[in-house]
Amino acid sequence: MQNSSSKKKILSSPREKPAIFREIARGYEQRLAALEEKIELCYNELKELNYAHLLHDGMRESFWLKNQTFDLHNWAANYSFIYLLFRILDRIEPQNILEFGLGQTTKLTTQYIVHKNPKAHLSVCEHSLDWIKIYRPELPKHKHIRINHLDLEYFGYRRQRNDKYAGLLELVGDQKYDLIIVDGPVGGGKNLPRSNVVDLIGHGNLAEDFVIIFDDAERVGEKNTIKKAQAALRKKSVAFQTFERFGIKRQAYIVSKSRSFAAFL
């Protein structure tokens, strides 16, 4: 065990002193980073809880949302996503909806067509036949609801393999959509996932008044796709605004100027 005089010699050494301070600083930086991460996680969980309360309060007064049971966990949609989608359907009342990825959000969009706006149209795209077989029996049926099975096509982007729905432009034709929900195909681990929406913008499939919702907007790949979508809109001289919502996951919204009030729903 070193005595106090030997410690003084070590600490007073001109070479050792900066190294010790750097080590101490690194330790504090690591602890601070871990603490900040925990604080952010707690904050996001509190936001999620708040959206859960808002959703439950809103559903209580809803005449058209008959099935109010949602499984919002794991890879499914979260409360911030479902809440604002519910508000958009309830207040904006879109007429033509295109949904990428069959799931919890489809429980909302199908009920909207059946019980609130039966003149509206919903087209859902999904690549997994097994998933369609599981989900279809749970969904209400209507002549304006189409569940489309589309295979995936693969392409490279910055030396990584990505995928998107094959044959989508042929499927949609010249239809213009005022609500597009971008939550499929599976996007994790890709650097340009869910890029069909960029093709749709270039093809002219957006209505003059529109809302585009991107789930998982905290991920790098989705951020790249969102930037591509914004660039495609600028190329067509389409004015738009963006905003985000988040709980335990983050959603990004691109809306026409006429739909900018969606940020306050």
Backbone as JSON, one array per atom type, in Angstrom:
{
  "sequence": "MQNSSSKKKILSSPREKPAIFREIARGYEQRLAALEEKIELCYNELKELNYAHLLHDGMRESFWLKNQTFDLHNWAANYSFIYLLFRILDRIEPQNILEFGLGQTTKLTTQYIVHKNPKAHLSVCEHSLDWIKIYRPELPKHKHIRINHLDLEYFGYRRQRNDKYAGLLELVGDQKYDLIIVDGPVGGGKNLPRSNVVDLIGHGNLAEDFVIIFDDAERVGEKNTIKKAQAALRKKSVAFQTFERFGIKRQAYIVSKSRSFAAFL",
  "N": [[0.85, -1.2, 0.0], [0.58, 2.19, -0.86], [2.14, 5.02, 0.67], [1.25, 8.38, 1.81], [3.18, 10.17, 0.9], [4.3, 8.94, -1.34], [2.07, 8.93, -3.02], [1.77, 11.65, -3.44], [4.04, 12.15, -4.96], [3.44, 10.73, -7.29], [1.14, 12.05, -8.22], [2.18, 14.54, -8.62], [3.87, 14.26, -10.69], [4.78, 15.44, -13.85], [4.22, 14.08, -16.17], [2.43, 12.02, -15.48], [0.26, 13.32, -14.33], [-1.58, 14.67, -16.26], [-2.53, 12.35, -17.58], [-3.89, 10.96, -15.56], [-5.93, 12.81, -14.99], [-7.22, 12.81, -17.46], [-8.22, 10.23, -17.51], [-9.95, 10.28, -15.35], [-11.75, 12.21, -16.32], [-12.78, 10.88, -18.57], [-14.17, 8.85, -17.31], [-16.18, 10.3, -15.95], [-17.49, 11.39, -18.16], [-18.52, 9.1, -19.41], [-20.26, 8.19, -17.41], [-22.0, 10.38, -17.35], [-23.07, 10.3, -19.95], [-24.45, 7.85, -19.84], [-26.3, 8.47, -17.85], [-27.73, 10.56, -19.11], [-28.88, 9.1, -21.17], [-30.59, 7.43, -19.74], [-32.31, 9.35, -18.64], [-33.47, 10.39, -20.97], [-34.82, 8.11, -21.87], [-36.66, 7.74, -19.78], [-38.12, 10.12, -20.06], [-39.23, 9.74, -22.63], [-40.85, 7.54, -22.1], [-42.65, 8.68, -20.32], [-43.88, 10.5, -22.06], [-45.07, 8.66, -23.77], [-46.88, 7.45, -22.04], [-48.56, 9.62, -21.56], [-49.67, 9.99, -24.14], [-51.07, 7.6, -24.25], [-53.08, 8.02, -22.33], [-54.39, 10.2, -23.56], [-55.3, 8.97, -25.9], [-57.06, 7.01, -24.9], [-58.95, 8.66, -23.64], [-59.93, 10.04, -25.9], [-60.99, 7.93, -27.44], [-63.08, 7.11, -25.86], [-65.12, 8.9, -26.36], [-65.67, 8.41, -28.98], [-67.78, 7.55, -31.67], [-67.38, 5.89, -33.8], [-65.24, 4.18, -33.49], [-65.39, 1.15, -32.81], [-64.1, -1.27, -32.01], [-61.84, -1.08, -29.61], [-59.49, -2.16, -28.79], [-56.09, -2.49, -28.75], [-52.89, -3.82, -29.57], [-50.22, -2.61, -28.52], [-47.17, -2.93, -28.55], [-43.78, -4.22, -28.49], [-42.75, -4.65, -31.8], [-44.87, -3.39, -32.88], [-47.13, -0.62, -33.72], [-46.94, 2.35, -31.68], [-48.26, 4.29, -28.87], [-48.12, 7.08, -29.42], [-48.16, 7.13, -32.19], [-50.63, 5.81, -32.85], [-52.44, 7.5, -31.56], [-52.27, 10.1, -32.86], [-52.86, 9.34, -35.48], [-55.47, 8.46, -35.15], [-56.66, 10.93, -34.48], [-56.25, 12.35, -36.86], [-57.76, 10.86, -38.69], [-60.25, 11.22, -37.53], [-60.67, 14.03, -37.51], [-59.67, 15.22, -39.91], [-60.62, 13.56, -41.91], [-59.81, 11.84, -44.27], [-60.06, 10.92, -47.78], [-58.92, 9.09, -49.56], [-56.87, 6.55, -48.76], [-53.67, 5.2, -48.37], [-51.92, 2.53, -47.17], [-48.93, 1.32, -45.96], [-47.92, -1.69, -44.88], [-49.46, -4.02, -42.95], [-51.24, -3.99, -39.93], [-51.5, -2.88, -36.51], [-52.33, -0.25, -36.97], [-54.07, -0.64, -39.07], [-56.33, -1.6, -37.87], [-57.47, 0.72, -37.02], [-57.81, 2.24, -39.45], [-59.5, 0.64, -41.03], [-61.85, 0.53, -39.49], [-62.51, 3.19, -39.57], [-63.29, 3.49, -42.26], [-65.52, 1.76, -42.37], [-67.29, 2.59, -40.31], [-67.28, 5.39, -40.06], [-66.66, 6.91, -42.45], [-67.84, 5.78, -45.02], [-67.71, 6.3, -47.73], [-65.13, 6.74, -48.33], [-61.89, 5.41, -49.37], [-59.68, 2.68, -48.82], [-56.52, 1.3, -49.21], [-54.39, -1.3, -48.54], [-51.07, -2.39, -48.28], [-49.14, -5.31, -48.15], [-46.51, -7.63, -47.68], [-46.33, -10.18, -46.61], [-47.96, -13.18, -46.78], [-48.71, -14.9, -44.74], [-49.01, -13.15, -42.59], [-51.17, -11.64, -43.51], [-53.15, -13.61, -43.5], [-53.39, -14.06, -40.78], [-54.23, -11.56, -39.79], [-56.45, -10.67, -41.34], [-59.02, -11.88, -40.57], [-59.59, -10.43, -38.24], [-60.33, -7.92, -39.01], [-62.78, -5.45, -39.95], [-65.01, -5.74, -42.76], [-65.41, -4.25, -45.98], [-66.59, -2.88, -49.05], [-64.9, -0.91, -50.01], [-62.45, -1.39, -48.96], [-59.29, -2.67, -49.49], [-57.05, -5.28, -49.24], [-53.89, -5.78, -50.18], [-51.68, -8.13, -51.48], [-48.3, -7.89, -51.99], [-45.3, -8.75, -53.52], [-41.79, -8.49, -52.62], [-39.27, -6.37, -53.97], [-35.78, -6.05, -54.64], [-33.04, -3.81, -54.11], [-29.95, -1.98, -54.43], [-28.41, 0.39, -52.26], [-26.05, 2.66, -51.5], [-24.19, 0.57, -51.08], [-25.65, -1.23, -49.6], [-28.22, -3.67, -49.1], [-31.57, -3.22, -49.89], [-35.19, -3.22, -49.69], [-38.44, -3.02, -51.27], [-41.98, -2.65, -52.01], [-43.01, -4.54, -54.76], [-44.27, -3.7, -57.99], [-45.98, -1.63, -57.23], [-46.62, 0.92, -58.36], [-48.02, 0.16, -60.63], [-50.21, -0.97, -59.41], [-51.48, 1.2, -58.07], [-51.97, 3.02, -60.09], [-53.31, 5.96, -61.47], [-54.34, 6.99, -59.17], [-54.86, 9.34, -56.57], [-53.69, 10.1, -53.37], [-54.7, 11.22, -50.17], [-53.89, 10.58, -47.66], [-51.11, 8.88, -46.6], [-49.67, 6.15, -45.09], [-46.71, 5.17, -43.82], [-45.33, 2.38, -42.96], [-44.16, -0.01, -43.61], [-42.4, -2.11, -46.01], [-40.67, -4.24, -43.54], [-38.29, -2.31, -41.83], [-35.94, -2.13, -40.28], [-32.39, -2.03, -39.9], [-31.7, -1.28, -42.47], [-30.62, 1.04, -45.02], [-32.12, 2.61, -46.71], [-35.01, 2.24, -46.33], [-38.48, 1.37, -47.05], [-39.07, 2.91, -49.31], [-40.97, 3.23, -51.26], [-42.75, 5.35, -51.08], [-41.38, 7.54, -52.03], [-41.26, 7.0, -54.76], [-43.99, 7.18, -55.35], [-44.52, 9.9, -54.93], [-42.97, 11.03, -56.97], [-44.35, 9.94, -59.1], [-46.72, 11.26, -59.08], [-48.85, 10.72, -57.29], [-49.88, 11.96, -55.08], [-52.45, 13.72, -53.43], [-53.7, 17.11, -53.66], [-54.13, 18.18, -51.12], [-52.63, 16.78, -48.38], [-51.41, 14.21, -46.12], [-48.56, 12.62, -44.93], [-47.36, 9.94, -43.11], [-44.62, 8.77, -41.32], [-43.48, 6.0, -39.68], [-41.21, 4.92, -37.04], [-39.27, 6.92, -37.16], [-36.99, 7.62, -35.84], [-34.89, 6.11, -36.67], [-31.9, 5.66, -38.63], [-32.09, 4.79, -41.33], [-34.82, 5.3, -41.99], [-34.78, 8.06, -41.7], [-33.21, 8.75, -43.89], [-34.94, 8.01, -45.98], [-37.06, 9.76, -45.53], [-35.81, 12.22, -46.07], [-35.35, 11.85, -48.8], [-37.98, 11.78, -49.71], [-38.8, 14.39, -49.09], [-37.08, 15.78, -50.81], [-38.09, 14.92, -53.27], [-40.61, 16.1, -53.23], [-39.9, 18.82, -53.26], [-38.73, 18.91, -55.78], [-40.96, 18.73, -57.35], [-42.07, 21.1, -56.82], [-43.81, 21.29, -54.63], [-45.33, 22.65, -51.88], [-44.71, 22.16, -48.44], [-44.91, 21.11, -44.97], [-43.2, 19.95, -42.03], [-43.32, 17.88, -39.11], [-42.86, 16.28, -35.9], [-43.79, 13.51, -33.75], [-43.5, 11.75, -30.69], [-43.12, 8.92, -28.56], [-42.24, 6.12, -27.06], [-41.37, 5.38, -29.5], [-40.71, 7.15, -32.6], [-42.49, 9.32, -34.78], [-42.62, 10.83, -38.0], [-44.03, 13.53, -39.8], [-45.12, 14.62, -42.91], [-46.76, 17.21, -44.39], [-49.18, 18.85, -46.46], [-49.44, 22.42, -46.98], [-52.03, 23.16, -46.46], [-52.79, 21.32, -44.61], [-51.42, 21.84, -42.35], [-52.36, 22.32, -39.8], [-52.57, 19.89, -38.63], [-50.47, 19.42, -36.97], [-51.26, 20.33, -34.53], [-53.21, 18.73, -33.56]],
  "CA": [[0.0, 0.0, 0.0], [1.39, 3.39, -0.98], [1.91, 6.04, 1.69], [0.81, 9.67, 1.27], [4.26, 10.84, 0.19], [4.43, 8.34, -2.67], [0.93, 9.41, -3.8], [2.08, 13.02, -3.86], [5.02, 12.09, -6.04], [2.75, 10.28, -8.52], [0.24, 13.1, -8.68], [2.92, 15.73, -9.03], [4.66, 13.96, -11.88], [4.22, 16.19, -14.98], [3.72, 13.16, -17.21], [1.31, 11.22, -14.98], [-0.88, 14.15, -13.93], [-2.59, 14.78, -17.32], [-3.11, 11.04, -17.86], [-4.85, 10.67, -14.51], [-7.07, 13.7, -15.19], [-7.96, 12.35, -18.63], [-8.93, 9.01, -17.13], [-11.08, 10.71, -14.51], [-12.71, 12.9, -17.2], [-13.48, 9.86, -19.37], [-15.12, 8.17, -16.43], [-17.33, 11.18, -15.74], [-18.21, 11.5, -19.43], [-19.27, 7.86, -19.61], [-21.38, 8.2, -16.46], [-22.94, 11.4, -17.78], [-23.76, 9.8, -21.14], [-25.39, 6.83, -19.39], [-27.38, 9.16, -17.13], [-28.54, 11.26, -20.11], [-29.66, 8.08, -21.88], [-31.68, 7.0, -18.84], [-33.25, 10.46, -18.53], [-34.21, 10.44, -22.22], [-35.72, 6.96, -21.88], [-37.75, 8.04, -18.85], [-38.93, 11.17, -20.67], [-40.0, 9.13, -23.72], [-41.87, 6.69, -21.5], [-43.68, 9.58, -19.8], [-44.62, 10.98, -23.23], [-45.89, 7.54, -24.23], [-47.98, 7.31, -21.09], [-49.47, 10.73, -21.81], [-50.43, 9.67, -25.36], [-52.0, 6.52, -23.93], [-54.23, 8.64, -21.68], [-55.1, 10.99, -24.56], [-56.0, 8.05, -26.8], [-58.19, 6.4, -24.2], [-59.97, 9.69, -23.48], [-60.54, 10.29, -27.2], [-61.78, 6.77, -27.87], [-64.28, 7.02, -25.04], [-66.15, 9.74, -26.98], [-65.77, 8.1, -30.41], [-68.9, 6.7, -32.06], [-67.04, 5.01, -34.91], [-64.19, 3.23, -33.12], [-66.11, 0.12, -32.08], [-63.1, -2.13, -31.38], [-60.84, -0.17, -29.04], [-58.4, -2.99, -28.26], [-54.88, -2.44, -29.57], [-51.71, -4.47, -28.99], [-49.17, -1.63, -28.84], [-45.94, -3.33, -27.89], [-42.75, -4.82, -29.35], [-42.52, -3.98, -33.08], [-46.12, -2.79, -33.36], [-47.28, 0.82, -33.53], [-47.0, 2.77, -30.29], [-49.38, 5.16, -28.57], [-48.04, 8.38, -30.1], [-48.56, 6.87, -33.57], [-52.07, 5.51, -32.91], [-53.23, 8.66, -31.13], [-52.39, 11.14, -33.88], [-53.58, 8.77, -36.62], [-56.88, 8.53, -34.76], [-57.1, 12.32, -34.58], [-56.27, 12.72, -38.28], [-58.94, 10.22, -39.28], [-61.47, 11.78, -36.93], [-60.85, 15.45, -37.79], [-59.4, 15.58, -41.3], [-61.49, 12.7, -42.72], [-59.24, 11.61, -45.61], [-60.92, 10.19, -48.71], [-58.18, 8.0, -50.19], [-55.81, 6.2, -47.83], [-52.75, 4.14, -48.77], [-51.23, 2.1, -45.94], [-47.84, 0.37, -46.17], [-47.73, -2.53, -43.71], [-50.69, -4.41, -42.27], [-50.98, -4.12, -38.51], [-52.38, -2.22, -35.55], [-52.94, 0.94, -37.58], [-55.15, -1.09, -39.95], [-57.53, -1.7, -37.04], [-58.06, 2.06, -37.05], [-58.21, 2.7, -40.79], [-60.66, -0.13, -41.52], [-63.04, 0.97, -38.76], [-62.83, 4.51, -40.1], [-64.04, 3.32, -43.51], [-66.8, 1.07, -42.15], [-68.21, 3.22, -39.36], [-67.3, 6.86, -40.09], [-66.62, 7.5, -43.78], [-67.96, 4.65, -45.95], [-67.42, 6.71, -49.11], [-63.67, 6.8, -48.48], [-61.25, 4.19, -49.86], [-58.45, 2.27, -48.14], [-55.73, 0.26, -49.86], [-53.32, -1.71, -47.64], [-50.05, -3.21, -48.95], [-48.43, -6.21, -47.23], [-45.76, -8.64, -48.43], [-46.41, -11.49, -45.96], [-49.25, -13.86, -46.86], [-49.03, -15.43, -43.41], [-49.49, -12.03, -41.78], [-52.51, -11.33, -44.01], [-54.06, -14.66, -43.03], [-53.58, -13.85, -39.35], [-54.91, -10.29, -39.48], [-57.69, -10.4, -42.08], [-60.25, -12.18, -39.82], [-59.83, -9.45, -37.18], [-60.66, -6.61, -39.57], [-64.1, -5.32, -40.56], [-64.97, -5.82, -44.22], [-66.16, -3.22, -46.71], [-66.25, -2.92, -50.48], [-63.87, 0.08, -50.3], [-61.21, -1.8, -48.29], [-58.52, -3.65, -50.25], [-55.79, -5.78, -48.67], [-53.11, -6.19, -51.35], [-50.42, -8.84, -51.26], [-47.28, -7.49, -52.95], [-43.96, -9.28, -53.27], [-40.74, -7.49, -52.44], [-38.17, -6.28, -54.92], [-34.57, -5.65, -53.92], [-32.17, -2.88, -54.8], [-28.82, -1.55, -53.63], [-28.26, 1.8, -51.98], [-24.82, 2.87, -50.72], [-23.59, -0.73, -50.82], [-26.49, -2.05, -48.74], [-29.4, -4.27, -49.74], [-32.85, -2.7, -49.42], [-36.34, -3.77, -50.4], [-39.69, -2.26, -51.32], [-43.06, -3.4, -52.64], [-42.92, -4.65, -56.22], [-45.5, -3.48, -58.74], [-46.89, -0.7, -56.55], [-47.11, 1.96, -59.27], [-49.05, -0.45, -61.48], [-51.39, -1.19, -58.57], [-52.19, 2.45, -57.73], [-52.37, 3.75, -61.31], [-53.29, 7.42, -61.34], [-55.05, 7.36, -57.94], [-54.18, 10.32, -55.72], [-53.97, 9.79, -51.97], [-54.55, 12.34, -49.23], [-53.23, 10.06, -46.47], [-50.22, 7.74, -46.83], [-49.08, 5.67, -43.84], [-45.49, 4.46, -44.21], [-44.91, 1.52, -41.86], [-43.81, -1.3, -44.19], [-42.1, -3.36, -45.31], [-39.79, -4.14, -42.37], [-37.26, -1.33, -42.17], [-34.76, -2.16, -39.42], [-31.12, -2.48, -40.43], [-31.54, -0.89, -43.87], [-30.27, 2.46, -45.1], [-33.15, 3.33, -47.46], [-36.2, 1.39, -46.25], [-39.83, 1.92, -47.25], [-38.87, 4.02, -50.25], [-42.07, 3.32, -52.24], [-43.4, 6.65, -51.01], [-40.64, 8.45, -52.91], [-41.73, 6.71, -56.11], [-45.36, 7.69, -55.48], [-44.45, 11.36, -55.08], [-42.5, 11.3, -58.33], [-45.36, 9.48, -60.06], [-47.87, 12.15, -59.02], [-49.96, 10.07, -56.6], [-50.31, 12.73, -53.91], [-53.51, 14.71, -53.6], [-53.26, 18.48, -53.37], [-54.12, 18.25, -49.65], [-52.16, 15.45, -48.03], [-50.63, 13.9, -44.91], [-47.75, 11.41, -45.0], [-46.87, 9.57, -41.78], [-43.52, 7.81, -41.3], [-43.18, 5.44, -38.36], [-39.8, 4.59, -36.78], [-38.5, 8.03, -37.72], [-35.74, 7.81, -35.1], [-33.85, 5.28, -37.25], [-31.11, 6.31, -39.68], [-32.64, 4.46, -42.63], [-36.05, 6.05, -42.21], [-34.41, 9.46, -41.9], [-32.78, 8.88, -45.28], [-36.13, 7.95, -46.83], [-37.8, 11.01, -45.33], [-35.09, 13.25, -46.83], [-35.62, 11.59, -50.22], [-39.37, 12.19, -49.96], [-38.81, 15.85, -49.1], [-36.43, 16.23, -52.05], [-39.02, 14.65, -54.37], [-41.64, 17.13, -53.16], [-39.3, 20.07, -53.73], [-38.54, 18.8, -57.23], [-42.26, 18.98, -57.97], [-42.5, 22.43, -56.34], [-44.93, 21.11, -53.71], [-45.08, 23.25, -50.58], [-45.04, 21.23, -47.36], [-44.36, 21.33, -43.64], [-42.89, 18.71, -41.33], [-43.27, 17.9, -37.66], [-42.67, 14.95, -35.34], [-44.38, 13.12, -32.49], [-42.77, 10.6, -30.2], [-43.21, 8.35, -27.23], [-41.11, 5.19, -27.08], [-40.92, 5.45, -30.89], [-40.89, 8.49, -33.17], [-43.14, 9.44, -36.09], [-42.42, 12.09, -38.73], [-45.18, 13.88, -40.63], [-44.98, 15.61, -43.98], [-48.13, 17.6, -44.69], [-49.35, 20.02, -47.32], [-49.67, 23.65, -46.22], [-53.43, 23.18, -46.06], [-52.96, 20.37, -43.51], [-50.43, 22.17, -41.32], [-53.0, 22.3, -38.5], [-52.45, 18.55, -38.07], [-49.44, 19.46, -35.92], [-51.88, 20.75, -33.27], [-54.28, 17.81, -33.2]],
  "C": [[0.89, 1.24, 0.0], [1.08, 4.36, 0.15], [1.58, 7.37, 1.02], [1.9, 10.37, 0.49], [4.45, 10.27, -1.21], [3.29, 8.77, -3.57], [1.18, 10.82, -4.3], [3.05, 13.04, -5.02], [4.37, 11.7, -7.36], [1.9, 11.4, -9.09], [0.98, 14.33, -9.17], [3.79, 15.49, -10.24], [4.04, 14.65, -13.08], [3.68, 15.28, -16.08], [2.45, 12.42, -16.76], [0.07, 12.06, -14.72], [-1.93, 14.31, -15.04], [-3.26, 13.45, -17.62], [-4.17, 10.68, -16.83], [-6.11, 11.52, -14.68], [-7.91, 13.25, -16.39], [-8.78, 11.11, -18.31], [-10.15, 9.34, -16.28], [-12.16, 11.36, -15.37], [-13.49, 11.9, -18.05], [-14.51, 9.13, -18.54], [-16.37, 8.99, -16.2], [-18.16, 11.31, -17.02], [-19.06, 10.27, -19.7], [-20.48, 7.8, -18.67], [-22.44, 9.21, -16.88], [-23.74, 10.94, -19.0], [-24.8, 8.75, -20.76], [-26.57, 7.45, -18.67], [-28.3, 9.88, -18.11], [-29.42, 10.28, -20.88], [-30.83, 7.61, -21.04], [-32.74, 8.09, -18.72], [-34.11, 10.55, -19.8], [-35.22, 9.3, -22.31], [-36.92, 7.21, -20.97], [-38.69, 9.09, -19.44], [-39.81, 10.61, -21.78], [-41.12, 8.25, -23.18], [-43.0, 7.53, -20.9], [-44.53, 10.14, -20.94], [-45.57, 9.89, -23.73], [-47.11, 7.35, -23.33], [-49.02, 8.41, -21.29], [-50.31, 10.48, -23.06], [-51.43, 8.55, -25.12], [-53.25, 7.08, -23.27], [-55.05, 9.45, -22.68], [-55.9, 10.09, -25.5], [-57.22, 7.46, -26.12], [-59.32, 7.41, -23.97], [-60.69, 9.96, -24.79], [-61.42, 9.15, -27.66], [-63.09, 6.66, -27.1], [-65.44, 7.8, -25.67], [-66.4, 9.39, -28.45], [-66.95, 7.18, -30.7], [-68.5, 5.66, -33.09], [-65.96, 3.98, -34.58], [-64.81, 2.17, -32.2], [-65.16, -0.81, -31.32], [-61.95, -1.25, -30.91], [-59.68, -0.92, -28.38], [-57.23, -2.96, -29.23], [-53.72, -3.1, -28.82], [-50.49, -3.62, -29.33], [-47.91, -1.95, -28.05], [-45.01, -3.98, -28.91], [-42.59, -4.0, -30.64], [-43.77, -3.28, -33.61], [-46.09, -1.27, -33.2], [-47.34, 1.15, -32.04], [-48.1, 3.81, -30.11], [-49.31, 6.51, -29.29], [-48.49, 8.26, -31.56], [-50.08, 6.7, -33.67], [-52.9, 6.73, -32.55], [-53.39, 9.69, -32.25], [-53.06, 10.61, -35.14], [-55.08, 8.79, -36.35], [-57.43, 9.95, -34.92], [-57.2, 12.78, -36.04], [-57.49, 12.12, -38.96], [-60.22, 10.9, -38.8], [-61.73, 13.21, -37.37], [-60.65, 15.82, -39.26], [-60.27, 14.79, -42.27], [-60.95, 12.51, -44.14], [-60.14, 10.73, -46.47], [-60.23, 8.99, -49.36], [-56.92, 7.74, -49.37], [-54.99, 5.05, -48.42], [-51.9, 3.8, -47.55], [-50.19, 1.04, -46.3], [-47.61, -0.41, -44.88], [-49.03, -2.77, -42.99], [-50.41, -4.59, -40.79], [-51.98, -3.38, -37.65], [-53.05, -0.98, -36.14], [-54.11, 0.55, -38.49], [-56.44, -1.3, -39.16], [-58.25, -0.35, -36.99], [-58.63, 2.41, -38.42], [-59.42, 1.94, -41.32], [-61.94, 0.28, -40.79], [-63.48, 2.36, -39.22], [-63.68, 4.4, -41.37], [-65.44, 2.78, -43.21], [-67.78, 1.92, -41.35], [-68.27, 4.75, -39.43], [-67.41, 7.43, -41.48], [-66.69, 6.41, -44.85], [-67.77, 5.02, -47.42], [-65.92, 6.8, -49.38], [-63.14, 5.43, -48.94], [-59.95, 3.95, -49.1], [-57.81, 1.13, -48.92], [-54.53, -0.04, -48.97], [-52.37, -2.64, -48.4], [-49.29, -4.02, -47.9], [-47.75, -7.3, -48.04], [-45.91, -10.05, -47.87], [-47.81, -12.08, -46.05], [-49.67, -14.42, -45.51], [-49.6, -14.34, -42.51], [-50.9, -11.63, -42.21], [-53.52, -12.34, -43.49], [-54.37, -14.5, -41.55], [-54.49, -12.65, -39.08], [-56.29, -10.14, -40.14], [-58.95, -10.74, -41.29], [-60.59, -11.18, -38.73], [-60.37, -8.13, -37.69], [-62.08, -6.58, -40.12], [-63.98, -5.27, -42.08], [-65.86, -4.74, -44.84], [-65.69, -3.24, -48.15], [-65.15, -1.93, -50.85], [-62.55, -0.22, -49.58], [-60.55, -2.9, -49.11], [-57.24, -3.99, -49.5], [-55.0, -6.39, -49.81], [-51.85, -6.94, -50.92], [-49.46, -8.47, -52.37], [-45.96, -8.13, -52.56], [-42.98, -8.13, -53.07], [-39.77, -7.54, -53.6], [-36.98, -5.67, -54.21], [-33.72, -4.73, -54.78], [-31.03, -2.48, -53.86], [-28.82, -0.05, -53.45], [-27.07, 1.96, -51.04], [-24.28, 1.54, -50.19], [-24.37, -1.56, -49.81], [-27.72, -2.53, -49.5], [-30.66, -3.72, -49.08], [-33.97, -3.38, -50.19], [-37.51, -2.81, -50.37], [-40.73, -3.11, -52.02], [-42.91, -3.38, -54.15], [-44.28, -4.38, -56.85], [-46.46, -2.49, -58.13], [-47.46, 0.34, -57.5], [-48.17, 1.41, -60.22], [-50.35, -0.65, -60.7], [-52.18, 0.11, -58.37], [-52.63, 3.23, -58.97], [-52.24, 5.25, -61.13], [-54.04, 7.91, -60.11], [-54.21, 8.33, -57.11], [-54.65, 10.13, -54.28], [-53.77, 11.02, -51.09], [-54.03, 11.89, -47.87], [-52.41, 8.83, -46.86], [-49.53, 7.4, -45.52], [-47.9, 4.77, -44.2], [-44.97, 3.67, -43.01], [-44.58, 0.11, -42.38], [-43.14, -1.07, -45.53], [-41.14, -3.14, -44.15], [-38.58, -3.28, -42.7], [-35.97, -1.41, -41.38], [-33.52, -2.68, -40.12], [-30.87, -2.14, -41.89], [-31.28, 0.61, -43.95], [-31.17, 3.26, -46.03], [-34.42, 2.47, -47.49], [-37.47, 2.14, -46.66], [-39.84, 3.07, -48.25], [-39.96, 4.1, -51.32], [-42.72, 4.69, -52.25], [-42.7, 7.67, -51.89], [-41.07, 8.26, -54.35], [-43.13, 7.29, -56.34], [-45.37, 9.2, -55.68], [-44.02, 11.71, -56.5], [-43.52, 10.94, -59.39], [-46.61, 10.35, -60.04], [-49.07, 11.57, -58.31], [-50.37, 10.75, -55.3], [-51.44, 13.67, -54.29], [-52.97, 16.09, -53.27], [-53.17, 18.72, -51.87], [-53.74, 16.88, -49.13], [-51.47, 15.43, -46.67], [-49.87, 12.61, -45.19], [-47.18, 11.16, -43.61], [-45.79, 8.51, -41.92], [-43.35, 7.31, -39.87], [-41.69, 5.14, -38.27], [-38.86, 5.67, -37.29], [-37.23, 8.34, -36.94], [-34.59, 7.04, -35.74], [-33.18, 5.97, -38.44], [-31.7, 6.04, -41.06], [-33.9, 5.23, -42.95], [-35.77, 7.54, -42.4], [-33.95, 9.7, -43.33], [-33.97, 8.89, -46.23], [-36.95, 9.24, -46.72], [-37.14, 12.15, -46.11], [-35.33, 13.09, -48.32], [-37.04, 12.04, -50.59], [-39.47, 13.72, -50.01], [-38.18, 16.41, -50.37], [-37.34, 16.03, -53.25], [-40.14, 15.68, -54.41], [-41.11, 18.48, -53.66], [-39.11, 20.05, -55.25], [-39.83, 19.07, -57.97], [-42.85, 20.32, -57.54], [-43.75, 22.34, -55.47], [-44.55, 21.7, -52.36], [-45.52, 22.29, -49.48], [-44.44, 21.71, -46.05], [-44.08, 19.98, -42.99], [-42.98, 18.93, -39.82], [-43.14, 16.45, -37.17], [-43.5, 14.78, -34.07], [-43.6, 11.91, -31.98], [-43.21, 10.22, -28.79], [-42.0, 7.43, -27.13], [-40.6, 4.98, -28.5], [-41.29, 6.81, -31.44], [-41.58, 8.39, -34.53], [-42.84, 10.82, -36.69], [-43.61, 12.28, -39.67], [-44.75, 14.89, -41.68], [-46.39, 15.94, -44.44], [-48.13, 18.77, -45.66], [-49.64, 21.24, -46.44], [-51.1, 23.7, -45.68], [-53.71, 22.25, -44.87], [-51.98, 20.65, -42.37], [-51.04, 22.15, -39.92], [-52.95, 20.92, -37.86], [-51.41, 18.5, -36.94], [-50.03, 19.81, -34.56], [-53.02, 19.84, -32.84], [-53.89, 17.0, -31.97]]
}
